[in-house]
Amino acid sequence: QVQLVESGGGLVQPGGSLRLSCAASGNIFTSNSMGWYRQAPGKQRELVAAITSGDSTHYAESVKGRFTISRDNTKVTAYLQMNGLKPEDTAVYSCNYRPNIGGSYWGQGTQVTVSS
């Protein structure tokens, strides 16, 4: 089994920054893709950012230029640096781990609230 634990969420004012972390443990395969998703109240969960086994990155259009995904492959830890935060970014952010051999695993999420 794989466990994912997110941290770094909190309350921040518009224009502020937060850095989320996702630590994976258990039966880990280092050839994988990892991603950050978010879900706001009453809304569908959406992909925010992803990074592949070849370190190619993908971002939702709404966060391009503001968010950066990165990964420590040695520790199997993913990060999401969020700058220029907007109220529309308020959501529960969840980490996803997808080994190239198959499977998909989720963390329980961390709350990000952007409010003045």
matplotlib code that plots the C-alpha trace (Angstrom):
import matplotlib.pyplot as plt

x = [0.0, 1.0, 0.3, 0.5, 0.5, 0.0, 1.1, 1.6, -2.0, -3.4, -5.0, -3.3, -4.3, -4.8, -1.4, 0.3, 2.2, 2.1, 4.2, 2.5, 4.4, 3.4, 5.4, 4.9, 5.6, 5.0, 5.5, 6.9, 8.0, 10.2, 9.2, 6.0, 3.9, 2.7, 0.2, -1.8, -5.5, -8.0, -11.7, -13.7, -17.0, -19.7, -17.2, -15.6, -12.1, -9.6, -6.0, -3.8, -0.3, 1.5, 5.0, 6.0, 8.7, 10.7, 10.1, 7.8, 5.3, 1.7, -0.4, -4.0, -4.5, -5.8, -2.5, 0.1, 2.8, 1.8, 2.2, 5.3, 5.3, 8.6, 9.7, 12.4, 12.8, 15.2, 12.6, 9.6, 8.2, 6.3, 5.9, 3.6, 4.8, 1.9, 2.5, 0.1, -2.8, -6.4, -9.6, -10.6, -7.7, -9.5, -9.9, -8.8, -5.6, -4.8, -1.7, -1.9, 0.8, 0.6, 3.3, 4.1, 3.4, -0.2, -2.3, -3.3, -3.1, -4.5, -3.7, -6.4, -5.8, -4.8, -7.0, -5.9, -8.0, -7.3, -9.2, -8.7]
y = [0.0, 3.6, 6.5, 10.2, 13.0, 16.6, 19.6, 23.4, 24.6, 27.5, 30.9, 33.6, 37.0, 37.6, 38.1, 35.9, 32.6, 29.1, 26.0, 22.6, 19.3, 15.7, 12.9, 9.4, 6.2, 2.5, 0.4, 3.2, 3.1, 6.0, 5.8, 7.7, 10.8, 13.0, 15.7, 18.2, 18.5, 20.8, 20.8, 23.8, 23.4, 22.4, 22.1, 19.2, 18.2, 19.5, 19.0, 21.9, 20.7, 17.4, 16.2, 13.1, 10.5, 12.5, 15.7, 17.2, 19.5, 20.4, 23.2, 24.2, 27.4, 29.2, 28.8, 29.1, 31.7, 31.6, 27.9, 25.7, 21.9, 20.2, 16.8, 15.3, 11.9, 10.7, 11.2, 10.8, 14.1, 16.6, 20.3, 23.0, 26.6, 28.9, 32.6, 35.4, 33.6, 34.6, 33.9, 31.6, 29.3, 28.5, 24.7, 21.4, 20.5, 16.7, 14.9, 12.1, 9.4, 7.3, 4.6, 4.1, 0.4, 1.3, 2.3, 5.6, 6.8, 9.9, 11.8, 13.2, 16.8, 20.1, 23.2, 26.4, 29.5, 32.8, 35.7, 39.2]
z = [0.0, -0.5, 1.8, 0.8, 3.4, 2.4, 4.4, 4.1, 3.7, 5.6, 5.4, 3.3, 1.9, -1.8, -3.4, -0.9, -1.2, 0.1, -0.4, -0.3, 0.3, -0.4, 1.2, -0.1, 1.8, 1.6, -1.6, -3.7, -7.3, -8.3, -11.9, -11.6, -12.2, -9.3, -9.4, -7.3, -7.6, -5.9, -5.1, -4.0, -2.2, -4.7, -7.5, -9.3, -8.5, -11.1, -12.0, -10.9, -11.8, -12.6, -13.1, -15.1, -14.6, -17.2, -15.2, -17.8, -16.1, -16.8, -15.4, -15.4, -17.4, -14.4, -12.5, -15.2, -14.3, -10.6, -9.4, -9.8, -9.3, -8.4, -7.0, -4.9, -6.6, -3.9, -1.2, -3.4, -2.3, -4.4, -3.9, -5.1, -4.8, -5.1, -5.6, -6.4, -4.7, -5.5, -3.7, -6.5, -5.5, -2.2, -2.1, -0.6, -2.4, -2.8, -3.9, -6.5, -7.1, -10.2, -10.8, -14.5, -14.0, -13.0, -10.0, -8.6, -5.0, -3.2, 0.0, 2.2, 1.3, 2.8, 3.0, 1.3, 2.0, 0.3, 1.9, 3.0]

ax = plt.figure().add_subplot(projection="3d")
ax.plot(x, y, z, "-o")
ax.set_aspect("equal")
plt.show()
